[in-house]
Amino acid sequence: MKVIYISRLFSGLEQSIIDRKWKPTGVPTIYRFLEKLESESDELNIIFAIKDGFLKKKYHKNLNLKFEPFKNKIVVLTVKKIFNFLPKKIFIALREVSHTLFFFNKILKLKPDIIYIDHANIWSASLISRFFKIPTVFRVMGIYPVMRDALNKRDLKSIVLKWFYKSPFKNVICTQDGSGVELWLKRAINKKTTVDIMINGVSKKLLNYNKDSELKKNDNTMISFIGKIESSKGVEEFVRAAILSLNNCKLKLKFLIIGSGSLRKKLIKITKEKGCINSFEFIEKVENKNIINFLVKTDIYVSLNKYGNLSNSNLEAIAIGKCIIIPKSQPHIGIDLVTDKLIPEGAVKRVKSTSDIKDISDAICLLAKNLKIRKEMEKEIKKIGLKLDDWDTRIYKEINILKKIIKEK
């Protein structure tokens, strides 16, 4: 099969672009899918478009980069520097027009069997699906507030987005991350479009991990947070709850924060000002394959994602069988209703909300003091982990969807 793959440049892939070497530090669904798609395709053409986001560098020139294991060069698509001086709305409009024209030219030139394009390129995805007979697969990596708001508002932007979402996509593949994807898909997507909702996979190494092989730890209780250092992940609330725990819990606590993002410097500054920086360890980048080394040392894993708590990092913590703290579900917008079904009450510690600092701190102190409770929770969560697909199985499911679509053309 001949595939054009289009997505935004994720921060977890940016280091590969900077170093000119393929070594992803995030988005395992994406990089594993691309690696397998390369081996399963006759020709794979990858385009990473620069969109709004949290990237380290500014990009003003298109790049054509050669990476192993990909046969074709990967394109990094930018916009001309002169556009940056325009008002934001005009800048975005011109960026999307220029990107769409680039994609149209590639499609006409390469004549692919299928086009796979993500939500960050919704303008282009909509127009491609309407102007070309080539099957277009629209990829949604969970639901964000702006996507939910678009269905409820009547301003021009929302009206246009709703029209985009109703495009004649051949298929929509959506990540089940607990963000309330079912409700959104039912309202947003064209009724004639087939939809596949897929929970992410975990590595076999995590699934097969034996706790008896753990090295003896020191006296500290390790509490870990893994994810983007952004407001949506609840990381500032985690740090403030951690500081409160250090004051209230008379135990040796160590807090590990793995991830990069716009709040990182602020949070390091807060811990310094509070005089507890020595109780924190901030690690900016870890290759996905090495995350297990940190999970092994973790006693309590905390996730405070405001948009859903079935993220890749959380699934990894579930697979290895860690004691986990997550927030309660938000039934009014569908967030974590699926998480409630997947994970029974006694398998994790649920806090009232991501904003309740005291309740989060109380949960940390409770679990830090009670090894027996932690062990019981670890036993229960491991049962859930064993039900998850390993990455090979999960990725093959997605690739088989594409093969089926091409076969039915």
Sequence and secondary structure as in RCSB ss.txt:
>XXXX:A:sequence
MKVIYISRLFSGLEQSIIDRKWKPTGVPTIYRFLEKLESESDELNIIFAIKDGFLKKKYHKNLNLKFEPFKNKIV
VLTVKKIFNFLPKKIFIALREVSHTLFFFNKILKLKPDIIYIDHANIWSASLISRFFKIPTVFRVMGIYPVMRDA
LNKRDLKSIVLKWFYKSPFKNVICTQDGSGVELWLKRAINKKTTVDIMINGVSKKLLNYNKDSELKKNDNTMISF
IGKIESSKGVEEFVRAAILSLNNCKLKLKFLIIGSGSLRKKLIKITKEKGCINSFEFIEKVENKNIINFLVKTDI
YVSLNKYGNLSNSNLEAIAIGKCIIIPKSQPHIGIDLVTDKLIPEGAVKRVKSTSDIKDISDAICLLAKNLKIRK
EMEKEIKKIGLKLDDWDTRIYKEINILKKIIKEK
>XXXX:A:secstr
 EEEEEEE  HHHHHHHHHTS    S HHHHHHHHHHHHH SEEEEEEE  SS  SS   S EEE  TT SS EE
EE   GGGGGS HHHHHHHHHHHHHHHHHHHHHHH  SEEEEEGGGHHHHHHHHHH  S EEEEE S  HHHHHH
HH  SHHHHHHHHHHTS  SEEEEE SSS HHHHHHHHS TTSEEEEE   B HHHHT  GGG     SSEEEEE
ES SSGGGTHHHHHHHHHHHHHH  S EEEEEE  STTHHHHHHHHHHTT GGGEEEE    GGGHHHHHHH SE
EE   TT S  HHHHHHHHHT EEEEE  BTTTTBTHHHHHHS GGGSEEES TT HHHHHHHHHHHHH HHHHH
HHHHHHHHHHTTS BHHHHHHHHHHHHHHHHHT 
